[in-house]
Amino acid sequence: MPYRVVFRKISSILDATMGSLAKFVCLFLVVCSVQSLQLESQASTRRPRVTKYSKTTVVPGGSTEPATERSLMTATYRLYGGGGETCILFTVDALLDISYVTKLNERADANTFVPNNANVAGACKESDLETLVLSFKEFSLEMVFAKTPGGERWYADSVRLTYNSSARILEHAAKQGRRVTLTTGPRALLFPTPVGKSFSCPEETVIDLAEEEPSNPTLAHRAKLYLRQMRLQAFMFKRDGEFGPPWHCSDSARARSETAPVAVGAALAIATAGTLVGYAIWRYLKVKKVQYDTME
């Protein structure tokens, strides 16, 4: 009958379409997985970016501070607990690069090293929360540390920079005398490290800081904190004051690069299996329908 001929034609068209669709989905997933693995490989082999920080290290005259104010070696900041033991130890070569708006409504940059003799303060108790505050000139840099719920790892929960817009290095800054607070925001989860170990990263680490809900976004300050040759440990409580075993920043990158192929492969397998199963069910129902019509 005519309707059977039409049905068979439609079925053949749908059959070809579903087959092509299944092949396309498989090909698309394979291409996506290859691109993902390539990106992971590039991220792990990418050379460190040359920044303004690198230039000021190589050519100290490029900094807004005199070259004699800061040596090119790292500085050590140590916070003691109530019993005289070291609870936070921080070794780093750090630079702040601040972007602000001038009175001429132009954006300008200023940078300053965190000096070796910065005043060290903070809260250090044997709990799940510690604070390290480095104060220098008109600036205060605060780092808040916390532990994961199980207490197995510690991390930097937030980084906060406060200063006055009239600071000497902020030449012709708009709105003089304003207190500026820049932060990473809550739950930054920086430098996750097993408790008892120290986070070690000789490569440059960049932390972005911004104002929270500025009254005038066009005049908002922002900053970058450059950290090099960094070694950091919170929740120490060691009387000898020595770092624990190092936990390298490359360990986290390596863990991500090893996890990515597994995740992509699993997603590819699930999607492919789902597509093939759906196609098989559709084809089975179609054949049963054709057989039933033929019997009639």
N, C-alpha and C positions, 0 to 999 in steps of 0.2 A: 504494500500500500504506500501512497505518496508520503504519509507522515513518517513511515519507517525509513524511507530513503533520506528524508530531511534530517531525521534524528541521527542516522549513521554519519551523514556529512558533518553535522555539528559535533558529534562525538570524535570524529577523526581530527577536526580542527582543534577541539579542546585537548585531545591527546597530544598533538604536536605542540600546542602552546604550553601545556604543563611540562612536557619533556624539556622544552627550551628554557622554561622558567627555572626548572630544577638545575639545569646545567649553568644558567646564568648566576643563580644564587651561590652555587658551589664555587664558581670562578671568582665571584665578587668577594666571598669570604677568604679565599686563598690570597687574593691580591691585598686585601686589608691586613691580613696577618703578616704578609711579607713586608709591607710598608711599616707596620708597627715594630717589627723586629729591626728593620733598618733604622728607624728613629731611635730605638733604644741603644743600638750599636753606636750611632752618631753621638748620642748624649754621653755615652760612657767614654768615648775617645776624643771628644771635643777639647781643644786646647783652652787653657784659661783665658778669659777675655782681658785684653789690655784696657785698663781703666785709668781715670784720673788719679786714683790712688797709686797705681803702679808708676805713673809719671812723677808724682811727688816723692815717691821713694827713691827713684833713680836720680831725679833732679830736684833736690830739696828746695831750690830756689823758686820752684813753681808753686809752692804752698803759700798760704796766706800767713804762715808763721815763720819766724826766722829759723834757719836750719839748726842753730845751736840749741833751740828749745826742745828738740826731741831727737834722740839718737835713732838710728835705723834698726836697733835691736828691739826685741820685745820687752814689754813691761810686765811686771808681776803684781797682781792685786790679791791680797789675802784677807779674808774675814775670819775672825776668831769667835769661838763660842764662849759661853759663860765660864767654862772651866779652863780656858786657855788653849783649847784644841782648835785646829783648823777645820772649819766646816765648809767654806767655799774657797776654791783656789782657781785663779784666772790668769793665764799668761797669754798675751796677745799683742799684736801691733795694730792699733785701731785708728781709724780716721772717720770723722763725720763730714759729710758733704751736704750742705743745707741750701735749698732753693727757696728764695723769697722774692717778694715784689717790692720795688723801690718807690720812692715818692713820685717818680716820673711814670709810674705804672708800667715799669719794665721788669722782667724777671731776671734776677741775678743769682750767682752762686758764691758761696763762701765755704771754706773748709778749715777744719782744725783737728789736730791730733789729740787723742786722749793722752794727756801727759803721764810720764812715769810717776810723778808725785801726786797724782789725783788722790783726794781724800776718800778713804774707804769706810763705808758704813753699811748698815742693813740689819735685818732681823734673822737670827740664826738659832733656831730651836730644833730639837730632835723630833720632827713631825713631818708632815707632808707638804710643808710650805716654807720657803726661804726667800730672802730678798737681798740683793747686792746693789748698793748705790755708789756710784763713782761721781764725785763732785769736783769740778775744776772750772776756774774763771766764773763765767755766768751760766754754766751749764751743769745739769744733773742727769746722769744716765742711770736708769734703774732697770734691773733685770729680776723678774720674779720666777722662781723655780718651783716646780711641783712634781709629784710622783703619779704614776699611773694607778688606777684603782687597786690593782693587786700589789702595788709597792715594788714591782720588779724593775721598773725603769724610772729615771728622772728626766726632766726636760725643762726648757725655758718656756714658761706659759705666756709671757709677754715681755716686750722691751719698750721702755718709755723714756723719752727725752724731753726735758723741760728747760726753758731758758726765757730771757726777756728779749723782746724785739729790739731793744736798745743796745744789745750786745755790741761790743766794739768791732767785731769782724763783720757785722751785718751793716755795711756802709749804706747810708741813705735809705734805710728800710722804712716802709710805710707803717703808719700807726705805731709810733714810738711808745715805749713803756708798756706794751701789751705782753701779758704772760702767755707764752706759747707752749703747748703740750702736743708732742707727736708720739704716736704709738703704733705698734703692730696690730693692736686690737686684742681682744681676749682670745685665749685658746690658740696661740700661735703654733704651739707644739714644735719648738725649735730644739735641735740637738738631742733627740731622744737617745739615751744611753743607759745600759744596764747599771743598776745601783752597785757601787763599789768600783766602777771603772770611770775613766776620764775621757771626755770627748776630745779627739785630736784631729785637727784639720790644717795642714800646712798651706793648702790652696786658699785662694781668696773666697770669702763668704760675704754676700751682700744681703743686708736686711733693709727692707723698705719701711719707712716711717711716715705717717701722715696724720693730719689733724682730724679729730673725730667731730663730725657735724660742725664745720666752721660756719660762722655767721655770714661770711662773704667768701664763697669758694674761690673766686678769682684772686683774692688776696691771701689764700691759704698757704702756709708754709708746708714744705715736705723735705724729707731728708733721706739719705742713704748712709747706713753704717757699714763701713768696710772693715772686715776682720781678716787678718792674715797671721800665719804661724800661731794659730789658736790652739790652746789646750785648756779645758775647762772641766771642773768637777764640783758638783754640789752634793750636799748630804754626805760629807766626808767623815767628820768627827774623828780625825786622826791627830794624835799628839806629835807624831814625827813630821807632819805637814807635807808629806810627799804624795805625788799623784798616784792613783791606782793604775792598773793596767790600761793601756790606751784602747779606745774604741774609735777606729778611724772613720772619718766621714765617708770614705769610699766603701765601707762595709754596707751602709744603707743603700748606696747606689747599686752595689753588686747584688744585694738582696732583691731590689726592684727589677734589675735586669734579668735575674734568674727566675723571678716570678712571672714576668711578662710572657715568655713563650708558653709556659704552662697554662696561664689564663687564656691566651689567644687560642691555643690548641684545644682547650676544653670547650670554649665558645664555638669554635669551628666544628668540632665533633657533634655538639648538641644541635647546632643549627642545621648541619647536613643531615643528621639522623632524623630530625623533625621534618625536614623537607621531603626526604625519601619515604618516610612512613606515611606522610599525608598523601603523597603521590600514589603509593601502593594501595592505600585505602580507597582513594578516588577511582583508581583503575579497576579494583576488584568490584566496586559497586556498579561501575559502568558495564563490565562484562556480564555481571549477573542480570542487569537490566536488559542487555541485548539478548541473552539466552532466554529470558522470560518472554520477551516480545516474539522471538522466533518460534517458541513453543505454541504461542497463540496462533 
